[in-house]
Each structure stands twice: as structure tokens, then as C-alpha cells.
Amino acid sequence: MRTTLALDKRLLEEAIKCSGKKTKTAVVNMALEDFVRRKKLEGLKSLSGKVRIDLDWRKTEEEELKSSKEHERRWRGHR
């Protein structure tokens, strides 16, 4: 998408040097991706302590292994 922007020339040149990107477009896209990622992380951090997950991973793993063995037993029995 083409967009006309008034960007700080010095800041853009510094971003190009720091990033190693070759084009202004690549630098701006990288900056936008980083901004969105950081905002999403902030949202996740704000949930810290507010969400309680009661998960017994050992029990879950045992159930998955049991289910997998049962599936394999059934599959082999139909050969």
C-alpha cells in the first residue's frame, strides 16, 4: 500500500544503519511489526496475576500417552 509520510530524515537514516535493512520500506515495516509485537506483549503482561491456570502437566501427559497407545493398538488391530 502506498502512503505518503513525513518522516524525520535523520531518524530514518539511523534506523537503516542500525537495522541493516536496505530500503526505507523495509525499515518502516520492521518498526511497525516491532511496535505491534511490543503492544501485544504489554497486553499479556497486564494479565499477570489475573489468570489462574490449574494444570497438572504430568497428568495431562499421562492421558495423552494412554490415548496414543490406545489409538495405536486399535489401528494395528485393523490391519
N, C-alpha and C positions, 0 to 999 in steps of 0.2 A: 504494500500500500504506500503510495507516495504521499508525503506530508512535508509541508514547509515549516521549519522550526528556526527560531533564533537561538543559537547555542553559543556559549562562551567559547571563543576560538582557543584560548589558552588552555582551558579545561579539557576541551575535546582533544587537542594535540597531546596533552599529558596522558589522557586516558588511552589514546592509541599507543603511546610509548609503553605505558605500564602493562597493557593487555597483550601486546604483541599481535593484535588484530591488524589487518591490512586496510580495512575500509571503515569509513565513518559509520556506515550502516551496521557493520558487524559489531562495532563498539557500542552503539546505541542499543542494539538488540541484546547484547550481553548485559548491559547495565539494567535494562528493563527486566530481563529474566532474573537477575540477582535481586532487584528490588522486590519483585513478586515473591520470590523464594523467602526472602527475609521477613516480609509481612506475614506470610503463611506460618513461618516458624514462631513469630511473635504471638500469633493466634493460638498455636499449640502450647506455647509456654504459659499463656494466660489460663489454660485449663489445668495447669499443675496444681495438684492437691484437690481438685474439684471432681475428678473422675476416679472412682474406685473400681478396680477390676479384680474380682476374686477368681483367680485362675490357678488351678493346680496343674502345672505343665507336665508333671510326671504321670498323673492320672490320664491326662489327655493323650500323652504319647503312648501309654499302655493300650488305651482304647483304639487308637489309630493302628497300632501294630496288630492287635487282635482282629480288627476289621480287615486289615490287609491279608492276614493269614487265612481268614475265613473266605475271602474273595478268591484267593489263590487256590484253596482247597476245592471250592466249587468249580472253578474254571478247569482245573486238572481232571475233575471227575466227569466232565462232559466231553472229554477228548475221545 
